[in-house]
Amino acid sequence: MRDARAEDARTEARRLIRDLLGEERPDAALLLSQARSALGADRVARSVELARGAPLTRRSTELAALAGLLVGTRELGERWWHQERGDKLPAPDEALRTSTAIDPWTDLTVLEMLAAWIADDAADEAWGRPAAVTDLNSWQAEDRVELPKDAHPGQRVVVSFDAGGRLDAVVLRRPDDELGSNLDFDSLRYSRPAEAQWSWGVAAGLGPHRLDEHPDPYERPVDAEAAATLHTWALRHGASAEQAGEVWRDRGDVVASIERIDWMWRSGEWFAWWRGVSALVDGEPEQLAARLQEIASVS
């Protein structure tokens, strides 16, 4: 069942990314080539600089954000990057150049922030600005949003729930003659930049994603003893020999194994393992020591 869910997600991601980028198994080289054509060499060079600066376990996330920016730029055009904004917002070009943090995305990296920004702008272009925002952590449909003053029965009100994510709230009259609304979950949709960001990350996977670096960060050796402990733990808890791979000697070995193991689709105890291998790959010795103690408690 776990393997089926993981493969279903990858199949859908490959379908989407094939439709958006023409390739169902994308890699960094293809992404950067297409991005240069749409965004220009300077923006891509800055994006690559930011991706190189991210931990290796986060590199795929940075590149997925670039995929969203690529598709968003194709949707909205070059003007999106230098368009002046109100409320003291910088133009996206300025935010990329200076790594400016912008509300409400201050908890994201620069590329993730820009991807969220362009995903929302593309959604507004497609469906109009949302009249309300809701949180889909709750699937209660009734009266989740404040209705516009001019709302009337039968009206469909666009609601935002995520970057680039929209659904409709259908206005209706309640038995007490007051207006209410029901969220129409069948209307849930994402803008194309948001779809590109998700599908690239799933279809391309964790990596390794090499970005023409010398020395290659994926070739840096890892702590042999810690690597052996985490490798053995994975085998003991259900990973196959093929998934775990041979002895982990360098960061590339570990990243490739993490990708094959599909830990997110396994039981909750695997989260401790993920934190351990992340610390191993990203060179965080204190975190690694703490995580090894943590997985020892669930061995």
C-alpha positions as CSV (number, residue, x, y, z in Angstrom):
1,M,0.0,0.0,0.0
2,R,2.8,2.4,0.9
3,D,4.7,1.7,-2.3
4,A,1.5,2.1,-4.3
5,R,0.8,5.6,-2.8
6,A,4.4,6.7,-3.5
7,E,4.3,5.5,-7.1
8,D,0.9,7.2,-7.6
9,A,2.4,10.5,-6.5
10,R,5.4,10.1,-8.8
11,T,3.2,9.0,-11.7
12,E,1.0,12.1,-11.3
13,A,4.1,14.4,-10.9
14,R,5.7,13.0,-14.1
15,R,2.5,13.5,-16.0
16,L,2.3,17.1,-14.8
17,I,5.9,18.0,-15.4
18,R,5.8,16.4,-18.8
19,D,2.9,18.6,-19.7
20,L,4.6,21.7,-18.3
21,L,8.2,21.1,-19.3
22,G,8.1,18.4,-21.9
23,E,10.0,15.8,-19.8
24,E,8.7,13.4,-17.2
25,R,12.0,12.7,-15.6
26,P,13.6,16.1,-15.3
27,D,17.0,16.9,-14.1
28,A,18.9,20.0,-13.1
29,A,20.6,20.4,-16.5
30,L,17.3,20.4,-18.4
31,L,15.7,22.8,-15.8
32,L,18.5,25.3,-16.0
33,S,18.6,25.2,-19.8
34,Q,14.9,26.0,-20.1
35,A,15.0,28.5,-17.3
36,R,17.8,30.5,-19.1
37,S,15.5,30.8,-22.1
38,A,12.6,32.1,-20.1
39,L,14.2,34.0,-17.2
40,G,17.5,35.1,-18.7
41,A,21.1,34.1,-17.8
42,D,21.5,36.6,-14.9
43,R,18.5,35.5,-13.0
44,V,19.3,31.8,-13.4
45,A,22.9,32.4,-12.3
46,R,21.7,34.1,-9.1
47,S,19.2,31.2,-8.6
48,V,22.0,28.6,-9.0
49,E,24.1,30.6,-6.5
50,L,21.2,30.3,-4.0
51,A,20.6,26.7,-4.7
52,R,24.3,25.9,-4.2
53,G,24.2,27.7,-0.9
54,A,21.3,25.5,0.4
55,P,22.0,22.2,2.3
56,L,22.2,19.3,-0.1
57,T,19.0,17.8,1.4
58,R,17.2,21.1,0.4
59,R,18.7,21.5,-3.0
60,S,15.8,19.8,-4.8
61,T,13.4,22.1,-3.0
62,E,15.3,25.2,-4.4
63,L,15.3,23.7,-7.9
64,A,11.6,22.9,-7.7
65,A,11.0,26.6,-6.8
66,L,13.0,27.5,-9.9
67,A,10.7,25.3,-11.9
68,G,7.8,27.2,-10.6
69,L,9.4,30.5,-11.5
70,L,10.1,29.1,-15.0
71,V,6.5,28.2,-15.7
72,G,5.2,31.3,-14.0
73,T,7.4,33.5,-16.2
74,R,6.1,31.8,-19.2
75,E,2.6,32.5,-17.9
76,L,2.9,36.1,-16.8
77,G,5.8,37.3,-19.0
78,E,9.1,39.1,-18.3
79,R,7.2,42.1,-16.9
80,W,6.4,40.2,-13.7
81,W,10.1,40.4,-12.6
82,H,10.4,44.2,-12.8
83,Q,6.8,45.3,-12.2
84,E,6.5,47.9,-9.5
85,R,4.4,46.9,-6.4
86,G,2.4,48.8,-3.9
87,D,2.7,48.6,-0.1
88,K,6.5,49.1,-0.2
89,L,7.1,45.7,-1.9
90,P,10.2,45.5,-4.0
91,A,10.0,44.2,-7.6
92,P,10.8,40.4,-7.8
93,D,14.1,41.2,-9.5
94,E,15.2,43.3,-6.5
95,A,14.1,40.6,-4.1
96,L,16.1,38.0,-6.0
97,R,19.2,40.2,-6.2
98,T,19.2,41.3,-2.5
99,S,17.6,38.2,-0.9
100,T,14.9,40.5,0.6
101,A,12.4,38.8,3.0
102,I,8.8,39.7,2.2
103,D,5.7,39.1,4.3
104,P,3.9,36.7,4.4
105,W,6.8,34.5,3.1
106,T,9.5,35.4,5.6
107,D,9.8,31.7,6.7
108,L,10.7,30.6,3.2
109,T,14.0,30.8,1.2
110,V,14.3,33.5,-1.5
111,L,13.5,31.1,-4.3
112,E,10.6,29.5,-2.4
113,M,9.3,33.0,-1.6
114,L,9.4,34.1,-5.3
115,A,7.8,30.8,-6.4
116,A,4.9,31.4,-3.9
117,W,4.6,34.9,-5.2
118,I,4.4,34.0,-8.8
119,A,2.1,31.1,-8.1
120,D,-0.3,33.4,-6.4
121,D,-0.1,36.1,-9.1
122,A,-0.7,33.4,-11.8
123,A,-3.8,32.2,-9.8
124,D,-5.1,35.8,-9.6
125,E,-4.6,36.1,-13.3
126,A,-6.5,32.9,-14.0
127,W,-9.4,33.2,-11.4
128,G,-9.4,36.7,-10.0
129,R,-8.2,37.9,-6.6
130,P,-9.5,35.7,-3.8
131,A,-12.2,37.2,-1.6
132,A,-11.1,35.2,1.4
133,V,-8.5,32.8,2.8
134,T,-9.1,29.5,4.6
135,D,-7.0,26.7,6.1
136,L,-7.6,23.2,4.6
137,N,-6.2,21.5,7.7
138,S,-9.9,21.4,8.6
139,W,-12.2,19.9,6.0
140,Q,-15.3,21.4,7.5
141,A,-17.2,23.0,4.5
142,E,-19.8,25.2,6.2
143,D,-19.3,28.9,6.8
144,R,-15.5,28.9,6.8
145,V,-15.1,32.3,5.2
146,E,-16.4,35.8,5.6
147,L,-18.5,36.7,2.6
148,P,-18.3,39.9,0.6
149,K,-21.0,42.5,1.4
150,D,-22.5,42.1,-2.1
151,A,-22.7,38.2,-1.9
152,H,-25.9,36.6,-3.1
153,P,-27.2,33.0,-3.2
154,G,-25.7,30.9,-5.9
155,Q,-22.6,33.0,-6.2
156,R,-19.2,31.3,-6.3
157,V,-16.6,33.1,-4.3
158,V,-12.9,32.4,-5.0
159,V,-11.0,31.4,-1.8
160,S,-7.3,31.1,-1.3
161,F,-5.9,28.2,0.8
162,D,-2.2,28.0,-0.3
163,A,0.3,29.6,-2.6
164,G,-1.3,29.3,-6.0
165,G,-4.1,27.2,-4.5
166,R,-7.8,28.2,-4.9
167,L,-11.3,26.7,-4.5
168,D,-14.8,28.1,-4.5
169,A,-17.2,28.9,-1.7
170,V,-20.8,28.6,-2.9
171,V,-23.1,31.2,-1.3
172,L,-26.5,30.0,-0.1
173,R,-29.3,31.1,2.2
174,R,-29.6,29.3,5.5
175,P,-33.0,28.3,7.1
176,D,-32.7,31.4,9.4
177,D,-32.6,33.5,6.2
178,E,-28.9,34.4,6.8
179,L,-26.4,34.0,4.0
180,G,-23.8,31.3,4.5
181,S,-21.4,29.3,2.3
182,N,-20.2,25.8,1.6
183,L,-16.7,25.2,0.4
184,D,-16.8,23.2,-2.9
185,F,-13.8,20.9,-2.5
186,D,-14.3,19.5,-6.0
187,S,-13.3,23.0,-7.3
188,L,-9.9,22.8,-5.7
189,R,-7.2,23.8,-8.1
190,Y,-3.6,25.1,-8.4
191,S,-2.0,27.6,-10.7
192,R,0.5,26.2,-13.2
193,P,3.5,27.5,-11.4
194,A,2.4,25.8,-8.2
195,E,1.9,22.6,-10.1
196,A,5.3,22.9,-11.6
197,Q,7.0,23.4,-8.3
198,W,5.3,20.4,-6.7
199,S,5.7,18.1,-9.7
200,W,9.4,18.9,-10.4
201,G,10.3,18.2,-6.7
202,V,8.5,14.8,-6.8
203,A,9.5,13.7,-10.3
204,A,13.2,14.8,-10.0
205,G,13.5,13.6,-6.4
206,L,16.1,14.5,-3.8
207,G,19.0,14.0,-6.1
208,P,21.9,14.1,-6.4
209,H,21.4,17.3,-8.4
210,R,24.9,18.5,-9.5
211,L,25.3,22.2,-10.4
212,D,28.8,22.2,-12.0
213,E,30.7,22.7,-8.8
214,H,34.4,22.1,-8.1
215,P,34.9,20.4,-5.8
216,D,31.7,18.4,-6.1
217,P,29.9,18.6,-2.7
218,Y,28.3,15.2,-3.2
219,E,31.7,13.6,-3.2
220,R,32.6,14.8,0.3
221,P,33.0,11.7,2.5
222,V,30.6,11.1,5.4
223,D,31.2,9.8,8.9
224,A,31.7,6.1,8.3
225,E,30.5,4.9,11.7
226,A,27.4,7.0,11.7
227,A,26.6,6.1,8.1
228,A,26.9,2.4,8.9
229,T,24.5,2.8,11.9
230,L,21.9,4.6,9.7
231,H,22.3,2.2,6.8
232,T,21.8,-0.8,9.1
233,W,18.8,0.8,10.8
234,A,17.1,1.3,7.4
235,L,17.6,-2.3,6.5
236,R,16.3,-3.5,9.8
237,H,13.2,-1.4,9.5
238,G,12.1,-2.5,6.1
239,A,14.3,-0.9,3.4
240,S,15.5,-3.4,0.8
241,A,19.2,-4.0,0.0
242,E,18.5,-2.4,-3.4
243,Q,17.0,0.7,-1.8
244,A,19.6,1.2,0.9
245,G,22.4,0.6,-1.6
246,E,26.0,-0.4,-0.9
247,V,28.1,1.1,1.9
248,W,27.6,4.9,2.1
249,R,31.0,6.5,1.5
250,D,30.1,10.0,0.5
251,R,27.1,12.5,0.6
252,G,26.0,11.4,-2.9
253,D,25.6,7.8,-1.8
254,V,23.4,8.9,1.1
255,V,21.2,11.3,-0.9
256,A,20.6,8.6,-3.6
257,S,19.6,6.1,-0.9
258,I,17.3,8.5,0.8
259,E,15.5,9.1,-2.5
260,R,15.2,5.3,-3.2
261,I,13.9,4.5,0.3
262,D,10.8,6.7,0.2
263,W,11.0,7.3,3.9
264,M,8.0,9.7,3.9
265,W,5.6,6.9,3.0
266,R,6.8,4.7,5.9
267,S,5.8,4.6,9.6
268,G,6.4,7.5,11.9
269,E,9.6,6.1,13.4
270,W,11.3,6.9,10.1
271,F,11.1,10.6,10.8
272,A,13.9,10.2,13.3
273,W,16.0,8.4,10.6
274,W,15.4,11.2,8.2
275,R,16.6,13.7,10.7
276,G,19.7,11.6,11.2
277,V,20.6,11.2,7.5
278,S,19.9,14.9,6.9
279,A,22.4,15.8,9.6
280,L,24.9,13.3,8.1
281,V,24.6,14.8,4.6
282,D,24.5,18.4,5.7
283,G,27.5,18.1,8.0
284,E,25.9,18.8,11.4
285,P,27.8,16.8,14.0
286,E,25.8,17.9,17.0
287,Q,22.5,17.2,15.3
288,L,23.8,13.9,14.1
289,A,24.8,12.7,17.5
290,A,21.4,13.6,18.9
291,R,19.6,11.9,16.1
292,L,21.7,8.7,16.5
293,Q,20.6,8.6,20.1
294,E,17.0,9.2,19.0
295,I,16.9,6.3,16.5
296,A,18.6,4.0,19.0
297,S,15.5,4.4,21.1
298,V,13.3,3.1,18.3
299,S,15.6,0.3,17.1
